[in-house]
Amino acid sequence: MRGTHGSNPATRILTTLIALLALQLGSLVAPAYACGCGAMIPDKSERIGVDREESAVRWDGRTETVAMRFNVHGNARKAAWIMPVPSRAEVTLGEPALFDTLASLTAPEERDRHYFWPREGDWPFDDPWSDGAAGAAPAAPGPGVGVVGRARLGPFDVARLTATDPEALGDWLHANGFELPERLPGALQPYVDRKWEYVAVRLAPQESGAALYGNLTPLQISFASTELVYPMRLSRLAATPQTLGLYVLAEHRMEPRSPIGGDRPEVTFAGRIAGDESHALALFTGGAPVRLTALEQRFPHPERIDDDHHLRAVADTPYREVVYTDRLLTVGDDVPAWLLAVGGGLLVAALATLLAVRAGRRRSRLAAGVRSAA
């Protein structure tokens, strides 16, 4: 009897291809990591995903510098975001090696944790057959918007803006080729009320027709600030859960004053560093010793974000995550301790048995001699 339609080889292959295609399309709209911007896509037919947005913040009590690096994928040829800043900003390209250095400095400490009895994967429970592999010209600003400056920096088209009207700012961005979230003007209102300025960035590959892909060159934004603030409010526009990863370099250990609508921020590293561990880090810190704090935070419901992150100095208690690797306890040349213990126990038992047998024989001979004498 022939199998059902679902067991037909051609049908199974087609089903597998459709599943793989759906998985690939899903990856193009993967949730972006949180930033103070709210990502925008200039064409509804294009998709872009941000696998990881890394941010580093340097604050000396007067000036704040934010460096950001994005790892993107998708088919978008252009994308854009806007970052509110409390004062006039200077924008430059950053050093890609900065984030490699910070990741190395804050990496968890690795420790071995030994266990006595063998587990799955250890002899004699291991598998002997396993191999162990595991663009266009900008439009003139309208009333309510001022263009402080505009420049091309690598893959970034950067405009520094002022605005007294969030609707006018939205109109300017739209006129310059940005597809905007409908809720953006409302989300900008608190910044307009506080007379903040804005850095609008359009990401576009330098090669004509190329898509945005991979690690983009970091962008560095500096501005005067008497407090350490990391803009987050616009991330409430995101439709999917967000994750924030932040390196903070300051005189003291710094932590957010509140979770601002997300999960409790988690400190993954806190400690003093020399500040010159690499050329890129020295450029960012000025080569001076600083306290480095690494933070992670999840926002399962971005619409609940109700403020920017205001960070404060706390006790300079050092902290580093510890990652344990479980290893079988061995002695000498990788001889399992349990094997020695079991073997030693068996040997002791065997000797005890032998001694008991000899003692029994000796008693038997003595008893036989006594009976013979009698």
JODAWO-V233200 format. One record per pair of residues at least 4 apart in sequence whose ideal C-beta (glycine too) atoms are under 6 Angstrom apart, sorted by the first residue. I is the first residue (numbers start at 1). J is the second residue. D is the distance in Angstrom with one decimal. If there is no record, write none. Layout:
I&J&D ; I&J&D
This chain:
3&7&3.6 ; 28&47&3.9 ; 28&49&5.8 ; 28&74&4.8 ; 29&47&5.5 ; 30&49&3.9 ; 31&240&3.5 ; 31&241&5.8 ; 32&39&5.3 ; 32&50&3.9 ; 33&50&5.4 ; 33&52&5.7 ; 33&53&4.0 ; 33&243&5.1 ; 34&235&4.7 ; 34&242&3.7 ; 34&244&4.3 ; 34&299&5.9 ; 35&53&5.0 ; 36&83&5.2 ; 36&231&3.1 ; 36&232&5.3 ; 36&234&6.0 ; 37&81&3.3 ; 37&82&5.7 ; 37&83&5.2 ; 37&234&5.8 ; 38&234&4.0 ; 38&237&4.2 ; 39&81&5.3 ; 40&80&4.8 ; 40&178&5.3 ; 40&179&5.8 ; 40&180&5.9 ; 41&46&5.7 ; 41&48&5.9 ; 41&76&5.8 ; 41&79&5.5 ; 41&179&5.6 ; 42&78&4.6 ; 42&177&5.6 ; 42&178&6.0 ; 42&179&5.1 ; 46&75&5.6 ; 46&76&4.1 ; 47&74&4.5 ; 47&75&6.0 ; 48&72&5.8 ; 48&74&3.9 ; 48&76&3.9 ; 48&79&5.0 ; 49&73&5.3 ; 49&74&5.3 ; 50&70&5.5 ; 50&72&5.5 ; 51&71&4.4 ; 52&71&4.7 ; 53&70&5.3 ; 54&69&4.8 ; 54&99&5.0 ; 54&245&5.8 ; 55&68&5.0 ; 55&246&5.2 ; 56&67&4.6 ; 56&247&4.2 ; 57&66&5.3 ; 57&248&5.1 ; 58&65&4.5 ; 58&249&4.7 ; 58&284&5.7 ; 59&64&4.8 ; 59&228&4.4 ; 59&250&4.8 ; 63&224&5.8 ; 64&225&4.3 ; 65&222&4.4 ; 66&221&4.9 ; 67&94&4.4 ; 67&218&5.2 ; 67&220&4.7 ; 68&219&5.5 ; 69&99&5.5 ; 69&218&4.2 ; 70&216&4.9 ; 71&215&5.1 ; 72&212&5.0 ; 73&213&5.8 ; 75&211&5.1 ; 76&212&5.4 ; 77&211&5.8 ; 78&204&4.8 ; 79&203&4.9 ; 80&178&4.8 ; 80&202&4.4 ; 81&201&5.8 ; 82&198&5.6 ; 82&200&4.7 ; 83&199&4.7 ; 83&231&5.9 ; 84&191&4.3 ; 84&196&4.8 ; 84&198&5.6 ; 84&231&5.0 ; 85&89&4.7 ; 85&197&5.5 ; 85&223&4.7 ; 86&196&5.4 ; 86&225&5.4 ; 87&223&4.8 ; 87&224&4.6 ; 89&160&6.0 ; 89&199&5.4 ; 89&221&5.2 ; 89&223&4.4 ; 90&222&4.8 ; 91&158&5.0 ; 91&221&5.4 ; 92&220&4.9 ; 93&153&5.2 ; 93&154&5.4 ; 93&217&5.6 ; 94&218&3.2 ; 94&220&3.9 ; 95&280&3.6 ; 97&278&5.9 ; 97&280&3.9 ; 98&280&4.2 ; 98&284&5.6 ; 101&277&5.6 ; 101&278&4.2 ; 101&280&6.0 ; 101&281&4.7 ; 102&247&4.8 ; 105&273&5.9 ; 106&269&3.8 ; 106&294&4.3 ; 108&321&3.9 ; 108&323&4.3 ; 109&320&5.3 ; 109&322&5.0 ; 110&323&5.4 ; 111&322&5.7 ; 111&324&5.5 ; 112&325&5.5 ; 112&327&5.1 ; 113&324&4.2 ; 113&326&5.3 ; 114&327&5.5 ; 114&329&4.2 ; 115&326&5.8 ; 116&329&5.4 ; 116&338&5.5 ; 117&338&5.6 ; 118&122&3.8 ; 118&125&5.9 ; 120&125&5.2 ; 121&126&5.5 ; 122&328&5.2 ; 138&176&5.2 ; 139&175&3.9 ; 139&176&5.5 ; 141&145&4.2 ; 141&147&5.1 ; 141&172&5.5 ; 142&168&5.8 ; 144&164&4.9 ; 144&165&3.6 ; 144&168&3.3 ; 145&163&5.1 ; 145&168&5.0 ; 145&169&5.6 ; 145&172&4.6 ; 146&162&4.1 ; 148&160&4.0 ; 149&160&4.7 ; 150&159&4.7 ; 151&158&5.4 ; 152&157&5.8 ; 153&158&5.6 ; 154&217&4.6 ; 155&203&5.9 ; 155&206&5.9 ; 155&216&5.9 ; 156&201&5.4 ; 156&219&5.8 ; 157&202&4.1 ; 158&201&5.4 ; 159&200&4.5 ; 160&199&5.8 ; 161&198&4.5 ; 161&200&5.8 ; 162&197&5.2 ; 163&169&3.9 ; 163&192&6.0 ; 166&185&4.0 ; 166&188&3.9 ; 166&189&5.1 ; 166&192&5.1 ; 167&185&5.0 ; 170&180&5.6 ; 170&184&5.6 ; 170&185&4.6 ; 173&178&4.4 ; 173&180&5.9 ; 174&180&5.6 ; 180&184&5.0 ; 181&237&4.9 ; 183&187&5.8 ; 183&237&5.6 ; 187&234&5.4 ; 187&237&5.9 ; 188&192&5.9 ; 191&196&4.1 ; 199&221&5.7 ; 203&212&5.8 ; 205&210&3.8 ; 228&254&6.0 ; 228&311&4.3 ; 229&308&5.3 ; 229&310&5.4 ; 230&309&4.2 ; 231&308&5.0 ; 232&305&5.9 ; 232&308&5.0 ; 232&309&5.2 ; 233&308&5.5 ; 235&242&5.7 ; 235&302&5.6 ; 235&305&5.5 ; 236&302&5.4 ; 236&303&5.4 ; 236&305&4.1 ; 238&242&5.3 ; 238&302&4.1 ; 241&300&4.9 ; 242&299&4.2 ; 242&302&5.1 ; 243&298&5.4 ; 244&297&4.6 ; 245&296&5.6 ; 246&295&4.6 ; 247&294&5.5 ; 248&254&4.6 ; 248&293&4.5 ; 249&285&5.9 ; 249&290&4.6 ; 249&292&5.5 ; 250&254&5.1 ; 250&291&5.9 ; 252&291&5.4 ; 252&313&3.9 ; 252&316&5.7 ; 253&270&4.8 ; 253&291&5.2 ; 253&293&5.2 ; 253&314&5.4 ; 253&316&5.0 ; 254&293&5.3 ; 254&311&4.4 ; 255&314&5.2 ; 256&265&5.0 ; 256&309&4.9 ; 256&311&5.6 ; 257&310&4.9 ; 257&312&5.4 ; 259&264&5.5 ; 260&305&5.7 ; 260&306&6.0 ; 260&307&4.6 ; 261&304&3.6 ; 261&305&4.4 ; 261&306&5.1 ; 262&297&5.3 ; 262&299&3.9 ; 263&298&4.5 ; 265&295&5.2 ; 265&297&4.3 ; 266&296&4.9 ; 267&319&5.9 ; 268&294&4.7 ; 268&296&5.7 ; 268&321&5.4 ; 269&294&4.0 ; 269&320&5.6 ; 270&293&4.9 ; 270&318&5.8 ; 270&319&4.4 ; 271&318&4.4 ; 272&291&5.6 ; 273&292&5.0 ; 274&289&5.6 ; 275&285&4.0 ; 275&287&5.7 ; 275&288&5.0 ; 275&289&5.1 ; 275&290&5.1 ; 276&282&4.3 ; 276&287&4.6 ; 277&281&5.3 ; 281&285&6.0 ; 282&287&4.3 ; 285&290&5.4 ; 328&336&5.9 ; 329&337&4.3 ; 330&334&4.9 ; 330&335&5.9 ; 330&336&5.7 ; 331&335&5.2 ; 331&337&5.2 ; 331&340&5.8 ; 338&342&6.0 ; 339&343&5.8 ; 340&344&5.8
